Amino acid sequence: MGREAVEKAFADIRAALAVLNAEVDGRGEPFSAADPLAGLADGNLDILAGAKEAEAGLAGLKARAAMTYADTAQALAPEMPARAQEMAIAAEIGAVLAIGPRAASTFLATSHALDMTLPLTLSALQTGTISWQHALALADEAATLDPAGAAALEAHFLDPDIPKPATAATIGEIPAHRLRHKARTWRERHHPGSIEKRHTKAVADRRVEYRPDQDGMAWLSACLPAHQAMAGWNRLNALARAAQGPDEARTLTQIRADEFAEAILTSGSNPAHSSTIRAQVLVTVPVFSLTGETGEPAVLDGYGPIPPSMARDLVANGADSFHRVLVDPRDGAPLEIGRTSYRVTKAMRNWLRMRDGKCPFPGCNNNSLDNEADHLLAWHKGGTTGISNLGQPCPKHHRLRHTTGWKPTPATHNEPPGWTSPSGRHYKSEHQDWEPPHWPESLLSALPARLDPGKHHNGQAHGRLPYPPMPGVLPFPPMPGACACPSGDLAYPEPPPEEPEDDNLIDLDDIPPDDPLWDDFYALPPILPQYPLNDWDPINDWNPITGWDPALT
């Protein structure tokens, strides 16, 4: 039955495809007798969703078939040298799938990872929950982790027993490139090797590459340290936005390319490159990492985790957009700051950037420095200017919201809005993967006696991480302006002022004393929730000079 069963199964698949193609062409039974045109539109969305699931299942089948073939080929020729056997297997599979040798090797490597170390990923692929591109992203990020780390990575994203917010999009509901970003962020936070050492090696490999393209065009790209590349991209965006206007025929993409060419081909003396347009960088760094007591990565907006040394350098040298943000020590998420005035303050705008990380529209990658604040429920319809009623879509999706039937759904203080399409389908939002900050061992050992340090792991629940706490990186040279505190320990300077003035935001110095906004400002102070263990408050019970209050132990 083996060969006959396979032939019949694929004949059934071809017959099913013929039926589906007839439905796409409108030659089958109408999806809706009452409204055939609307029914056809909605029915084709159903076909797309089903085709996505079927493609994933076939991709899982291909991966398993490839590994079974590889195993049997090795058993049939055990005397063949291993390297020669690998080449022969890749060549055969490449010929069957009509792909090149490099693509065949990559396919085999991913198939092997799914078969041997990522069972949850393979299962999700076979059931159509994720696509091959999603599986490839997880396999790539797990490749440099040990088995325990690889298992923890896929469990974080795919284990159904790990609770997730009901409003959060599942991994299969976000594009593969967004999963790759989230998986890379997780890998950097939990990699057993120091991010500083890995970054040092990567910096040594920085380079500029040139690649010819079609129609008299070519690509010029550079592999740079993340903060330099991100600052350059943000500056190009700012220059391009400033150049747009009724008399400018070029698109935003064309202006960016022209500004890039101008920058590398001239001395940079173009008057249009005003010094008031800055290359802004938004960086978030855990306080213990900032002081050098842990090696926990910081986060560069629009990129992801960066070495703490890079973050300390940005802070010490006056990064324009370094902001102090109050976070919940239990999960690392920012705490809400409420307002009742229509106007959006700088603090709220910065908080939105922290909450969403990017444009919240499904699949959009536009980073937060280039996005716009937007009331989800319009002010004139009763909406407030609290964080829970604000989104930060990019200009493209801001226009989409106000000119089409796409509408955002409600948000919360730590969850961005989802979206509802004109067809009535709801798409959940992509949530940030907040994690509690890592705590240095010196503080964990000083926990009050009534708390069991064995139940904690870098401030998190025991057993959540596959690796021991990140090592401290002290001592390191003091930052400029450092002074000694009363205990003799090194104190560090206050972070630089908040980002420069922006016409779209409020400068508190410009608000007159009788402005009602001040009433709103003081009416709703941020409140830190109590720590869930025995009502211990990690903020009020901690003294920066003497440590925890002895009375609490």
N, C-alpha and C positions, 0 to 999 in steps of 0.2 A: 504493500500500500504506500510505501514511502514516496517514491517518485510520482506515482499517480495522485497521491493526496496533495502533494505540493503543486502539481499542475492544475488540479481542480481548484485549489484555494486561490491561485493567482487568476484563473479564469473567472472565478466569482468576483474577485476584486475588479477585473476589467469590466465585467458586466455592471457592477455597482457604479463604476465611473461613468459608464454610458448613461445610466439612469440619472446620475447627478448632473451631467452635462446637459441632458435634455431639460432638466428643471431650471438650470441656469439660463437656458435659451428661452424659457417660457413655454416649452412644448409639452410639459407634463401637466399633471393636475394643478389647478390654481391653488396657491397658498391661502387665498382668501376670496371667497365668492362675493362677499360684500364690497371689497375694494381690491381688485386684482393687482393694481399697480403698487399700492402700499404693501400688499402681501408679497409680491415678487421681491421688492426691496428687502423686506424683513426676512424672507426665506433665504435670500442669498447670504445674508449675514449668518444665518444658521449654518449654511453650507460652508462658509469660511471657518466658522468655529469647529465644525466637525472635521474639516480637512486638516486643520491644525493638529487636532488630537490624533488623527490617523497617521499623519506624517511623523509625529513623535513616536508612535507605536512601531512604525516601519523602521525608524532610525534605531530604536532599541533592538529590533529584530536583526538588523544588519550588524550591529555591534556584537551580538551574541553569536551570529552565524560566522563572523570573521574570527572570533576567538576559538570557536569549535573547529573551524577549518585549520587554524594555526596549530592547535593541539594535535589534531589527527595527522597533519603533515609532518610534524616533528616525530610522531610515533611511527610513521611509515618510513622515515629515513633517519634513524637514530645515529648513524655513523657520520652524517654530514656535519661539518664544523658549524658551530652556533651562528657565527656571523654570516656565513654563506646561506644558512637556512633562513635567517631573518630576511635577507635580501630576496631570496626566492619567494618567500611567503608574501612580502610586500609587493613584489613584481606581479604575482598572480592576482592578488586582490586589486591592485591598481588597474590591471588589464580588464578584469571583470567589471569594475565600476567606472572604467574610462577616466581615471584620474592619474595625475603624475606621481612619480616615485615619492616626492616629498609629502604630497597630500596623503598618499597611501600610508606612509610611515606615521604621520600625525594621526590618521584615523585608527591605525592599529594601536598606537600608544594610548589614545583615549579609550578605546574599547577595552584594552587590558586594565586600565585604571578602574573603569566602571565594573568590570567583571571581578576584580580582585580586592579593591579597597573602598569602593563607593557603592555598596549595595542599595542604599536608599535612593541614590541618584539614578541608578539603572532601573529600579522599580518605578520611580516617578516618570521616567522616560517611556517605559513600556506601557504604562497606563495612560499616557498622553497628558500628564499633569505639567510636564516641562518639555521644551523642545531640545533638539540636538545641540543648538547653540548654547542653551542654558547648561546642559550637561558638560559641554566643552569648557565653559567658563569655570565651573566648579572643579573639573579635573585639572585645569591649568593652575588654579590657585592652590590645590591640594598637592601638587607635584613635589613641592619642596618641604612638605610637612611629613613628620613621621606618622606611622599608622594611627596612633592615638589622636594626633592633631587632625589628620584627614577625616577620621570618624567624627570628631567634634565639629569640624567645619560643616559637613553635610547635615549633621544632626541639628545644628543651629538653624539651618534654612529649611530642612525637610522633615524633621522628626515631628509627627503630629502631637506628641505628648508635651512638647515645649509650648507653653501658652503664648499666644500672640493677640494683639488688639483686634477686635472684631472688624474695625474699619480699615485695617491694613490689607493692602493687596498681597495675595500670595505670590510666591516666587514665579509661578507660571503665568501670573497676570501682569508682570512687568517685563519689559524687553530684556533680552539677554545681556545687552551692554550695561544695563543698570544693575543686573545681578552680578556681573563681573566687577563693577565698582564696589558693591556691597561686600562681595566675597574677598576682594583685595583689602578692604578696610578691616574685615574680621581677621584676615591672615596677618596683617601688620600688627594688630593688637595682641595676637596670641602666638606669634611665631617664637619658637624657642631661642632663635638666634637674635642677637642684639640688632635693632634697626640701625643703630649708629654704625656698626661694622659693615652691615650690608650696604648702607648708603655710601660710605666711604669708597667701597669697591665700585659702586655704580657711578659715582662722580668721576672716577678715573676713566670710565668708558664714555664720557660725554663726547659728542661729535655733531657735525653738520653733514647732511647727506643730500646728494643731488641725484634725481632720477628723471630721465627724459620721458615725455608723454606724447600724446597724439596732437596733431593739428598745430604744430609749432609751439607747444606748451611744455613745461617741465615743472617738477616739484623740487622745492628747496626746503628742507626740514631740519630741525635741530633737536637733539636729545639733551636737555638741560636739567639742572636741579629744579625741583617742582616750583619753588617760590619764584624763581626767575621766570620760568615759562608762564606761570599763572599771572604774574605781574605784567608781562609783555602782552599776554592775551587781553587782560582787562584794559590796558592802555589802548590797544588797538580798537577795542569796543568803544571806549570813551571818545576817542578821536573820530571814529566813524559816526557815532551818534551825534556828535557836535557838528559834523559836516552836513548832516541831512537837513533838508529844507525844501521849500517849493521850487527853488531854482536848481536843485541837485538831481540830476537824472540817474546817477549811479545807485545801484542797490547797496545795502549794508555790506554784503559779502564783497562786492567789487571795491568799495571804499577801503575795507580792511586790507585787501590785497595791495591796493595802491599805496596805502600808508606804510605797509611793511616794506614794499620795494623802495619807497622814498627813504625810509630809515636806514636801510643797508647800503644804498647806492649813493647817498649824499653825506655831507658833514653834519646833517641834522640841524641846519640853520634855517629851515623853512619857518617863516613867521607863524604859519598856521599851527605849528606844534607848540601851542602855548604852554608855559610852565604851570598854568593853573589846572591843566588836565593831568592828573597824577595816576601813576600805576598803582592802584589800590590793591591791597592784599588783606583778606580777613582771615585771621588765624585764631584758633581756640586751643588753649593749652591748659591741662590740669595743673593746679597750683603746686602739687608736690613734684611734678615733672619740671615746672618752671624753676623751682628752687634746687633742682638736681637731686632730690631724694629718691626719685624713681626714674626709670627709663621709659615710662609710658609715652607712646607717640602723641604728638599734638595733631590737630586737624586743620588743614588748609582748605578754605572754602573753594569748591569747584574742583578739588583734586582728591583729597582724602588724607590719610595718615602721613605725617612727616616726622623726621627725627627730632627729639626735643632740643638738640643743639641748634637746629635751624630755627625753631620757634624762639629760643632764647636770644638768638642773634637778631631776629626780627623785632623782638621787644626792646632789646638793649639799644638798637640803632634807630628806634623811633618809628616802627611800622605805623603808618597812618591809621590803620583800621584795627588796631588791637583793642579789644573791648573786654571789660570785666563783666562777666555774666554770672548771676547767681544760679547755681544748679542744684538739683535735688541729689544729695549724697547717696540715695538708695539706688537710683537708676541712671544718674548722669544727665537727665533731661532738664532744660531751662525751666524756670518757674515763671508763671504769667505775671505781667504787669498790666493792670486794667486802667482804662480811661473812659470817660463819657463824652469827651469833646470830639467833634468831627475830625479835627486835624490829627495827623499821625506824627508823633514825636520821633526824634532820632532814636531814643531808647527802644520804642516799640518796633521801629523799622529794623533795628539791629536784632531784636528778639525774633522777628519774623524770619530773618536770615538764618538764625540759629535753629529755629523749629523745623523749617522746610528744607534747607540746604540747597534747594534748586527750585526751578519752576515746578509747581505741583501737578501740572497737566500730565496725563499718562505718557511715559516714555520720553518726556522732554529733559534735556540735559543742561539747559541754560542756567548758569550759576547765579547765585543770589545777588551779587553786586550789580547785575545788569537787569534786574527785575523791578516790577512796579507794585506798590501797595494797592490793594483793591478791597473794598467792602463786599463781603459775600452777600449779605442782605443790605440793600441800599439804605443809606442814611435817611432819605426822605420816606422810606417805607418802614421806618422804625428800627433800623439796624444801628448797633452801637459801634464804637471804635475800640472795643476790647480785642485782645489778641484772638479770641475765639471767633470773631466775626471778620477776620482779615485774612487775605491770601496775598501771595506775591507772585502772580503770573509774569512770564516774560512778555515783552510788548506784543509779540505775535499772538500769544494765547489770551492776552488781555483784550485785544481787538476781537478775537474769535468769540470770546464770552459775550461781548456787547453787540455783535453784529450777526450772530447766528443763534441757533437753538441750543448750543452747548451751555450748560449751567453748572456752577460749582455747588457742591453739597455742603452742609454745615461742617465746621472744623471745631477743634477744642484747643485748650491752651498748649497741648503738646502733640496734637495730631492735625496734619494739614487737611484741606478739603479734598473730597473725591469729586467726581464729575459725572453728570448725566448727559447723554448724547441726545440729539434731536429724535432718534429712534426710540428713546425711552430706556435704553440700556444704561445700567449704572456701572461705573468703573471706580474701584476703590483706590485710595491714595497710596503712594509709596511712603512708608514711614522710615525715619532715621533709626538706625540700630543703636539706641542709647545704651551705654553700659556704665555701671558704677565706676568712679575713678579708682585707680590702683592706689592702695595705701602703703607707705613704707613700713618695713618690718619694725622699725623703732616705735612707730605709733601703734601697730597691732599688738606689740608686746606690752604696751602701756595701757591696754584696755582695762576698764574697771574689773575688779575681781568677780563681780556678779555676772559678767559676760564671759562666755567661754570662747577664747580666741580660736580654739580648734574648729569652731563652727563657722569661721570666717576665712575668706581667702581674698586678700587684696580688697577688703571691703565688700565682698560679694558672698553669696551663699556657698558653703563648702561643696566642692565637687563640680562646680560649674566650668572650671578651666582645666585643661589637660596638663598644664605646665606649672611649675613653682612660681612664686612671685618674681616679678622682674627685679633684677639687681639694681641697687642704688648706683649712682654715677658720681657721687661726691668723692674727693674734692674736685672742684673746677674753679678757674679764675673768677673772681668777683666781677659783676657787671659794673660798668661805669656808674658812679654815683652811689655805690654801695656804702653802708655805714654799719657801725657796730650797734647792736641793740643792748638793752640793759643786762641781758644774761651773758653777753659776750659772744653770742652766736652772730653769724653774718646776716645782716638784713639787706633786702633788695629794694631798689627804687620803685616808686609807684609806676604803673604802666603809663605810657604817653597819653596825652589827651585823646578824646574821641575823634572820629574822622572829621576831615575838613568840612566847611560849610557847604551845603547843598541847597539849591533853590527849591527842591521838592520837600525839604524837611524843615523842622522848626529849630531855631537857635533859641535856647531859653533866655539868653540875654536880651532878645528882641521882644519878649513878652512883657507888657506893662504890669505893674503890681496889682492892678485891679482886674486883670484878665481872669475870667472864670476858669480858665484852664488850670490855674494854680490850685483851685479848690479840688479839681479832679486829681491833680498830681498828689496832693496830700491825703485825699479821702481814701484811697485804696493802696496802702503800702503793701509791698510783697511780704508774704508770710511763709516761712520755711516749715513744711510739715514735720511733725515729730517723728523721730526714728522709731521704727515699729518694735524694737526690743526693750521692753520694760520702761517705756517712756524716756529712754535716754536721748538727750538732744545733743548731737555731735557738734553743733555750733556753740550753744550757750554753755555746755559743760566743758568746753576746751578753751584754755588760756594760752595764747601764743607764746608766753614767756615761761609759765610754770607747768604747762601741760593740763591734764584733766583735774578737775576739782577733787582733792583728796577725800572730801566729805562723801563723794559718790561711791567710793570704793569700800 
